[in-house]
């Protein structure tokens, strides 16, 4: 199967990351999953959820092996399973509801008390006015209600008097305002009972109890025998696991029976762990449950599993098998090389135009400047394949329609620029829509609008976003707008990659404008766009997504030549980096300016109807006002070179992830199309099973025919 390993990686020793997985744990789990014959992709989920969604949709796993704890809040453990469920991806472990309940110690105890499970007496406290210490037997232990890994539990957590308890509860509430649990302290031994649902035991997957053994040199002088935060972190080597626990058989039987009832009552799935306290008198008390237990090397679940003859790989395999059974996943079709279209690898068509004519630095030859080099095409091809998909090359020439009609592809990753005309970028998407093939990027309407700079400016201006004054010249003889102030800049109306934009594009008189316009109209066979030259800083902003696009860190193009008058981001700059420019990403803007720029970029993206990916250029004048210049919904993707790639790198996104995020939108639309087709097919099958509406129930003669016979 294709498995995604979702996890939070521990990067520090802070208490906030105490429940996260170490690099050793992640490597151990990944190696085990791969040894079992599965294809694995690691997903560190501490970043924005939108990025995780895009990466998952790009990878389309058969199963998510989830160890992610979440970063904050009372429902943090439930967040990712809820997200996976919403996306329709099967995952290991309990569902969001069970994880929310089990993280809440108070709610969990209330539910289990109704099931007759023995627990110490307790009080849940969110304010000091609620605390009623006289209703409890002392000593008591104070612990955070919504934390795991013994967070907030130390030797000082135990209080032996009412006054001491009040002080410690107040201190705990200051650190954990969501609430603390004040629980009667049971003197005795800590036991833990692991659970592997797929393992056949007398107690329905409940394994033998194990106990924690403390090194007396470290823990010998401790007043209270508790597995506290210090032992779990600073002195973790001073704690070992004894399996099975050295307790009488009848007590072990009772504990496992209690655990079975608890796991069933809370609907825990695949794996889990319950902590008990065995009193000095030999009476077991339920303390808490962890439905997302640690799988770090040496964890109690492995020690207990060894008693059943299971090594580490078998533990991981049992978790996967249990989840696969629950989600009705079958691995055999892909193992046998048979295609399946419900999930897994897709056939991704790759449409492109290859650059065969190298542009010249003087811009005299720029006919294929927007096309992509073989090295760029290979980088994109490898990035798509790295997500596990099959890549099918489809050069966008005149033969493409017939090739597409005879080549089965699920989705298309499109970077084709087209051949000629202001609608050239929309040519391939239009063909794909005709054939009902989902594809990456904006639709034909948006691509046509955005390539026509004059139309794009009209739409963006109507959306309330500032643009420089502009005018379209079709002959070069038109009367110029009175609103123009020199200098002006002139460029082809429907070209990309700064084609036609050179230093002499900045004009300082009407005569220069008309001469440049006539030359441009003749060379590019299209109107010329004239607009106010905005003297100031230049920025470009990358966006990813669809309905609510994510704005990446804006990039500034910094002009370094101090004597250069009215610089422009020219064709030469994009053709060859030199010491005349520098790219700053993220751009050096104050928070207010940054927010204005991002808002303008998002507004322009949405006004033009862009989706999946886009890059938008702005200038900022001396008063801090941002002016929309143009939008590129089909930006370059040359590794380490293209503006969008540099923006992504500056936003902490590597090249592979960038390609995956662009591809995610098309895969999502593919799934929606397939779901719609299945629903329509189901309706047709249901209709076929229904008797005709004009059949008489008694003799099967059509009502119309019967009436005619009677006549």
N, C-alpha and C positions, 0 to 999 in steps of 0.2 A: 504493500500500500504506500501511497504518498502521505507522509506524516509530517505535520508541523509541530515542532516542540516550542510551546509558548512558555516563557519564563521571565521573571525579574532577576537580573544579574546583580549580585551584591558587589558594590564598588567601594564600600567603606565599612568600618566597624561600628557605625552609628546604630542606635537602637531602632531608628526608622527603617533600616534595611536588615534587621535581624532575621526576618522570616524569608528573605530573598535567598536565591540559590547561588552558591559559590561557583566559580568557573570550573572547579574540579567536579562538582555535582553535575553541571550541565554537560561537561565532556563525557562523564560516566554514562549518563542517560543516553546521550546521542550515540555513543559507541555501541551501547547495548541494542538500541533500536536498529542501527545499521547492521549489526551482526545478525539480527533476526531476519534480515533480507529486505528491509523496507527502505524506501527512498526518504531521506530526511532533510528538512529545512529548519534552521533555528530562527526563532522569532523572539527577540528581546522586546518586551512590551512596555517598557517604561516611558516611551515617547508618546506623542499624540495618538489618540485612538484612531483618527482618520488615516494615519500612516499605516497602522496595523491592519485596518480594514482593506486598504488598497493592496498591501503586500499579500494578504491572505487571498484576496480575490484574484490576484495575479497568479498565485501558486496553485489555487484550487485543491487543497488537500482532501484526501479521502477521510482523514481522521486527524484531530488535533489532540496531541498529548499535552495536557495542560498542567503546569505547576505554578502558574502565575498567581501571586498573592494579592496584587493590587497595591496601590500606594497609600491611599488614605480613605477614611470614612468607615462607617459601620457596615457598609455593604461591599467593601473593597474586594473580598474574595468572590463575591457573586457577580462582579461586573463583567469579567471576561466570559464566563459561561453564558451569561445573558446576551452578550454581544455575539458570541458564536451561534447561539440559538437563533438570534434575529437574522443572522447571515445565512443560516441553513447549513452550518458545518457541524458534523458530528464531533464529539469531544469526549475525552476520558473524564471520569470522576462524577461527582454529584452535580445536580443542576443548581441554578442560581438560588432557588427557594431554599433548598437544603443547606447550602453554604451560608446563606444569610442567617438562618436559624442557628446553625452550629457555631457561628462566630459570636452570637449573642448568648453568653453564658446564662444570664438570667432567664431568658425566654426558653432556652433549652432545658433548664432545670424544671421550669414550670410544666412543660410538656411531659417530661419524663416522670415527674412526681405523680401525674395523672395515670401513668402506666405502672405505678407501684415500684419504681426504681428508688433505691435508697440513696439519699444525698445528705451531706451535712446541712445543718440549718444555715440560712443566709438571709441577707437583706441587700436589695439593689438600691443604690443611693445616687441621686443626681444633684442633690443639694443637702446641706447639713441639716436643714429643718426636717428632712425625711428620716434621718438616722435615729433609730431607737435601740441603743446598745443594751438596754435592760432586757430586751426580748431574746438575746443571744447568750449562749454559754461561752465563757472565756477559757482559754485564749481564742482570739479570732485572727484570721489572715485577710489582709486587704489587697485586692488585685484589680487591675483594669478589667472592665466587663467585655470590651471588644478588642482584646489583643491576644496574640499567641506567642509561642517561643519563650514563655515565662517573662515576657516584657513587663516591667514594673514590679516584678516580684523579687524581693531581696530578703535577707535575714531580718531587716528592719520592718518588713511588711507585717510581722506578727505583733499583735498587741495583747497584753495580759491584763490591762485594767481599762476601765471606761474612759478615764481621762486620756490615757495613751491612745486609745482607739479613736477618740474624737480628733486628736491632733493629727494622727496618721491618715484618717479619712479626709480631713481638710487638705492635707498636703497632696494626697492622691488625686483629689478632684481638681486641684489646681493644674496638675499635669495631664489628667485624663477627664476633661469636662463632660464627655459623653456618658460618663457614669462609672461607678466602681462597685464591685461585689465585696461585701463584708461577709465572710464565711467562717463558720466554726472550725477551728483548727483541729484536725484529727492527728494525734500522734501515732506514727506507724511507718509503713513502707510504701514507696511509690511503685505502682505496677502500671504497665501499659499493655493494651491488648490490640494487636493489629488485625486488619480485615482485608482479605483479598477475595472478592466475590466469586471469581472463577475457580478458586481452589476448593475442591470437594472435601469438606471436613464434617465431622459430626454436628458442628454448630453453624452450618451454612456459610462457610468462608471465614469464620472467626478463628484466628490462629491461637496458639498457646500463649498465655501471659508471659511476659518477660519483665525483669526488674532491673532498675538502675543500681549499679554498685559504685559507691564513691570511694576514691582513694583516701584512706584515713590521714595521710600526711597533709592533704589539702583540706578535707572536709571534717577532719577529726575534732577540731576545736569549735565547730559550728553548733550553736545551741539547738537549732531546729533542723531536722532531717528533711529538707525540701530541695527539689531540683530547681534551684532559682536561676535568675538571669546570669549571674556571674559564673555559675558552673556550666551553663550552656554556651557561654561565649569565651571568657578569659581563661577558664580552667576546663575546657571541654575534654582535654586529654586525661583529666582526673576522673572521668566518668566512663564506665564501661557497661555493656549490656550483658546480663546473664539470662541465658535461654536454655531450658525453661526456668521460670522463677522458682526459687526454692520455697514452695508453699505446699501444704497438704493437697492431695488430689481432689478431695471433696470441695476445697475452697477454689481450686483452679476450675473445677466443673461449674461451680456457682458463678464465678466471675465470667466465664465464657458464655454461660447461659444468659446472664444479665446483658453482656455485650451484644449478643444476638438480638435480644429484644430491643435494645437501644438503636442499633443500626437499622433494624426494620421500622421502628417507630418514626425515625427521622429520615427515612428513605435515602440512606447513603448508598452510593453505587460505586462499584469497581474497587475502591480502596478506602481505607480510613484507619483511625487509631483512637482508642478511648483510654483516658487516664483514670485510674482508680487509686484510692488510698486504702490500704489494708491496715486497719487499726491494730494496736498492740494486742487486742483481744481476738484478732482473727476475723473481723467483720469488714467486708469490702464496701466502700462508699464510692459512688460515681463523683468524679470531679469535673471533667470536661471532655469534649469530643473534638477531634480534628478531622474534618472531612477532606482536608487537603494536606495530608501529612508529609513530612520531610522524606525525601528519597535520597538523601545524601549517603555516601558510602559509610557503613557502620551503623545505620539507623536500625531501630528495633524491629522494623518490618522485615528486614533481611534475616536477622537472627532468628525470628520466629518462623520464617519461611523455610530456613534450613532444616528445622525440625520436621518439616513435611517433605524434605528431599529436594527443595527448590533452591537453585543458586540465583545470583542477581539477574541474569538474563531471563530466567524463567519467571521471576517476579514481574519484570517489565512486560514479558509476553502475556502473562495472565491478565494484567491491567488492559492491554490492548485487546486481547480476546474477549474479555468481558464487555468492553465498550463496543467492539465490533458486533457482538451478538445482540446487544441492546439496540443498536442502530441498524441492524440487519445489513451489515456490510459484508460483501463477498470479495475476497481478494483474488480468487482464481482467474477471472477473465483477464486481468492485467498481467498476472504472472504467466499466463499462457500466450500473451501477446495479442489477445483479442481486444478490439477497440470497445470502449464503453463511453457513453456521452453523458452520463449522469454526473460524473465528477472526473477529476484527474486530468491528465495531459490533453491538450487540445491541438488540433491542426491549425496553426497560425500562418495565414498567408502574409507575406511581407512584400508590400508594393512600394516601389522606389523608382527613381531615375538616377542612373549612374553617370557620373561626370567623366566624359571622355575628352573634352576640350578644356585644357587648363586656362583659366582666366589670366590675362596679362596685368601687370601692376599699373600700367597707364590707363586701364579700363577700356582700351580700344576693343579688346575681345572679352566679353562677359556673358556670352549667350548661355553658357551652362553654369554660371556662377552659383545658382541656387541648387544645383544638383549635388548629389553626395558622392564622395570618393569611395573607392572599393574598401579602404580601411575603415571608414565610418560605417559602411553597410555591414562589414564583418563584425564590428563591435556591437551593433544593434542586434544582429543575428545571434551572436553568442549570448547576449544578455537575455533575449527572449528564451533561448534554449536552456539557459541556466535555471529558469523557473520550471523546467521539466516538460516544455511543450515542443512539438515538432514544428520546425520552421520550413515553409515552402516558399521559395523565391518566386516573385511575380513581377518582373520588370514591367513598368507602366508604359508600354508602347501600344501601337494600334492593334496588336494581337491580343491584348489583355482581355477584352470582353469574351472572346471565344475560349480562351484558356480558362478563365474563371468559370464559365458555364460547364466545363468538363472536368474541373479540378475541385474535388470536395474539400472545402476548408470550413472551419467553425467560425473563426473571426479573422480579421485582417488588421495588421499593424501597418498603418499607412503613413508614408512620408513623401509620397509622389507629388511633384510640383506641377505636373502637366506640361503641355507643349506650347500653347500660344493663347492669347486673348486674356481678358480680365477674369474669365471664368475658369482658367486652366487648373487652378488648385482644386476646383470642385469636380473636375472630370471623373477622377477615380471614385470618390465617394458617391457620385450620382449613379455610376454603374453598379456599385455595391448595393445601394439602396434598391435599384431595379431588381437585383438578384436576391434581395432580403438577406444580405450578409452583414452582420454587425462589424463595425470597424472603429479604430481609435480616432480621436480627434473630433473636430467640429463638423457639422453637416454642410452640404453644398451651399446653402443660402449664406451661412456665416462666412464660409471661405471666400465666396464671391464678394460679399460686402467688405470684408476686412482687407482684401487685396486692393480694392478700389478706395484709395485713401480719402478721396473727397466724400464718397458716400459714408464711409466709416466716421469721418469727422462730423457730418450732419447728424448721424444717429447718436453719437456720443455727446455732442453739444446739446441735443434735445433732452438727454438724460441728466443735464445739469453739470456736466464736466467741462471745464474750460479747454478750449483749443485756440491756437493762434488764428488770426484772421487769414482766410485763404480764398483762392480763386482758381478756377480751372481754365487753362488756355488750350484751345484746340487748333489754333493757327498761329498764335503769337502776335496777332494784330489787334486782339480785343482790348477795349479800354480798361485800364487797371482801376481797382477799387480806390476810392478816395481815402478809405480808412487805413490803407497801407502806410507804414512808416519804414524807411530804410534803416538797416539793410533788410533785404528779403532773401529767402532761400527758395530754390526751384529744384524740383525732382520729378521723375516719371510718376504718373498717378497710380500705376498698377504694376510695380516691381518690388522685389524684396532684396535682401542681402545688401542693402544700400547701393544697389545698381543705379548709376547715374548721379550719385551723390559724391561729389568731389569738392575740393577746396574752392574751385571757381563757381560752384553752385550758389555761393553766397554773392548776391548782387547788390551794388551800391547806387545804381541808377536805372532809369527806365530803359535806356538803350541796352544795358547789360542784361536786363531781364528778358527783353525781346530777342536778343541774339541767342541767349542760352535756351530760351523756349523753342525757338525754331530748330536749333541743333538737336535738342532732346526729342522733339516731335518727329523729326526726320529719322533719328537713330532707332527709337523704340516703337515707332508707329502707334503712338497713343498720345493722349493729351498730357500736358505738363501741369503740375500743381505748383502754384506760387503761394507762399505764406510768409507771415511775419517771422523774422528770425528772432527767437527768444534768446537773448543774451543771458547766460547763466549756467548752472550745473545741469548735467545730463544724467538721467537714470533709466534703468530698464528693470522691469518687475516680472518675475515668473509666477504663474498660477497653475495649480493642479486641481482637478475635480470637476464637478458638474453643477448641481443645483446650488451648493454652498461652497464655492471654490476656496481652496487654501492658498493664501498669499505667501510666497516664499520671501526670504530676506531680500529687499531691494538691493540692486547693485548700481554703483555710480561709475560712470566712465570719466575718469579724471584726465584732463588734458594737461600735459606736462611742459609743453613748449611755451615759455613765458612771453615770447615775442609774437606768438601766433594770434592774429587778429580774428576774432569771431570763429573759433574752431568748430568743426562739425565731425561727427562720428562717421567717417567716410568709408567708401568702398575699399580704399587702400588699407585702412585700419583693420577691417574685417578679413582682408586677404592675407595680411602679414603683420603680426605684432611687431612693434618697435618701441623705441624709447620715448615716443611722443605721447603715449597713453598709459594709464594704469587702471586696473579694475579693483575697486574697493567693495567687498561684499562680506558682511552687510555694510550698507552705505552709512557714512558718518552723518547722521541726522539726529536732532533732538527728538524726544518722544512725541511731541505734538506734530512735528513735520513728518515723522515716520508714519503716524497714524493717518494723516491726511493723504499721504502718497498711497498707502495700502488701500484706503477707502476709495480713492479715485481709480486705482487699478481694478479693484473688485467691481466697481460700478461699470467701468468700460467693458470688462469681460462679460458681465451679465447683460448689458445693453445690446451688445453685438451677438448674443446668443452662443458664446463660446462654450466648449465643454472639453473635459479631460486635460487639456494643456494649452497654454498660451503664454506669450511674452509681450509686454506692453511698454512702449517708450514714452518718456516724459522729459520735459525741461522745466526747471524751476527758475523763476526770475528773481531779481534782487529783492523783491518784496516777499519772497517765500511762497508765491503762488505757483501751483503745478499746472502745466499745460500738456494735454494729451497730444502726442505726435502721431503715433500709429500703433496698430495691433498686429501681431504675427501669430495666428492660431496654428501655424505649421512651422514652429521654430527649429533651427538647426540642432543636431544632436551629436556633433563631433566630440568625442571624449577629450577632456582637458582643453578645449578650445572654444566651442560654441557658448554664447552668452548664457543660455538656459542651463547648460551643464555646469558652468562656473557658479551660477546662482545656486544650483542644487548643492554643489560641494560646500559653498559658504553657509548653507542652511543645514549642514550635517548629513547630507544624503549622497550616498555613493551612486555611481552610474547605473549599476544593476537595479537598485531600488527605484531610481528615476524611471527607467524603462518599465519596470513592473507597475508603478503607479499610473503611468500613461495607459498601459495595457488593461488595467483593472476595470476601467469604465466600459470598454468593449466587452470584456468577459461578463460583467454584470448585465449588460444588455442582451448578450447571448443567452444567459440563464433565463432572463425574463421572457425572451422569445420562445425558448424551449418549454418553459412552464405554460405559456399561453397555448402553444401547439398541443401539449399534452391535455390541457383542459378542453380544448376544442375537440380533440380526438375522443376524449371520454364522453363528451356530450353527444357526439355522433354515434358512438357505440350504444349509449343509453337510448337514443332515439330509435336505433335499429331494432332494439329489443322490445319496443312498445308496439302493441297492435295498432293498425290503422284506425284513425278516429271515426271513419264512416262504416266500420264493420258492426253489424247488429250482434249483440251479445248472445242471442239465442241460436241463430242459424247461420251466422257468418256471412249473410248477404248484405252488400252495401245498401245503406239507407236509400240512396238515390235509385239504385237498381230495383229495390223492393217496391218503392213508390211507383216506379215505371211499370213493374209487373202488375201491381194492383190496378193501375189505370187500364 
